[in-house]
Amino acid sequence: MLYTKEGRPRVSIFSIAHLSDNERMFFVSLLLNEVLGWVRAQSGSGSLRAIIYMDEIFGFFPPVAEPPSKKPLLTLLKQARAFGVGVLLATQNPVDLDYKGWPTAAPGSSAGCRPSATKNDSWRDWRA
């Protein structure tokens, strides 16, 4: 499932830019729950099998609300690593994400982030 017959890794990209907000939430929630079901069917692994990457995560993992995408995403952040699945989230503003997901992030996971000068204080608070 993860590799072609030639041994090359498979890549699946889903673009939801054309969907309404409700359709986006429905699709992302459905996808995350399906991925979570697949992850739980795998045996434990110490090596990376797959990566789930979500760009512009704003709204899918907020600090105060409970959208349908939040619970499966938090579960993946907490448990997927044990099954060899990495989760990579991208946002322009880390304070818009639920703090419950931060402890599960690797210490160097934010190395690629380049906060703007106006956000340096909140970035330092987050890294502390």
N, C-alpha and C positions, 0 to 999 in steps of 0.2 A: 504494500500500500504506500509506503513512504519512498520507494525507489522504483525506477523504471526497470525493464528487463535488462537494460544495458548497465545498470548500477548507478545511474545518475539520480540525484535527489529530485523528487517532484516538488513543484511550486504551485500553490493555488493563491490567486489574488482576487479579492472581492472588492469591487468599487461600489460604494453605496451613495455616492455624491448626488445621484439623480433621484433618490428617494426622499419622501417627506420625512419629517422628524419621527412621526409615529411608525412609519415603515422601517426606518433605520433601526429604531429601538427593537421592533419586532424581529427583524432579521438578525441583528447582533445577539439578542437574547437567545434566539433559536440556535444560532451557530455556536455560541459559547456552551449551551447546554449539551449539544451534540458532541462537541469536543470533550467536555467533561465526562460524558458517558464513555467515549472512546478511551480517554486517559484511564479511567477506572477499570477498564477491561484489560489493560496492559499489565504485564508483570513489572516489578520494580527494576530500575536501571540506574547505574552510576554514570552512564554516558548519555549524551544528548541525542535524542531521537528526532525531535521536531521542535520548531519554534513558532509561537503564536505572536505575531506582531500587529499591534493596533496603533495607527497614527491618529492624532487628534482625538484623544480619549475623552475629552471634555464632554460631560453630560452622561457618560456611560458608567462612571465610577465616582459620583460626587460625594463630598464629605457629609452632607446633611440629608439628602433625599434617598429613597429606596427604589430606584427604577428596576425593572426586571433583569437588567444586565448585571447589576451589582453583585448579587449573591453568587452566580456562577463564576464571575470574574475573580472575586475574592477567594473562592474555593480553589480556583486554578492557581492563583498566586501562592496559596498556602500549600497545596498538595501536588501540583503537576511536576515539580522538580524531582520528586521521589520516583516518578515514572519516566524520567528522561525527557520531559517536555519543559522548554523554557518559555517564559512569558515576557515580552518586551512591549512596554507602553510608552507612547510619546505624547507629550503635551507641551504647550507653550507656557503653561503656568502650573507648576507642581502643587501649589496650594489649593487648586481646584479638585484635587484627588483626595479620596478618603484616606485618612492617616492610618487606618487599620491595614492597609496594603503595604505601607512603607517598611515595616520591620522585616517583611519577607524578601525585600529587595537586597541584592548583593551590594556590598559597600562600594564597589566600583561601577555599579550599574548606571550611575548618572554622569559618568566621565565624558560622555559626548555632548552633554548639555552645555549650552553657552548662554547663561542668563544675561539679559540686558542690564545696563548700568542702573536703571531704575528698579530692578528687581533684586539687586545684590543682597540687600538686607534680608529679605524673605528667604533667599537661597541659602544664606549663611545660617539662618535659624533652622531651616529644614535639615541641613547637613549636620547640625550640632547634636 
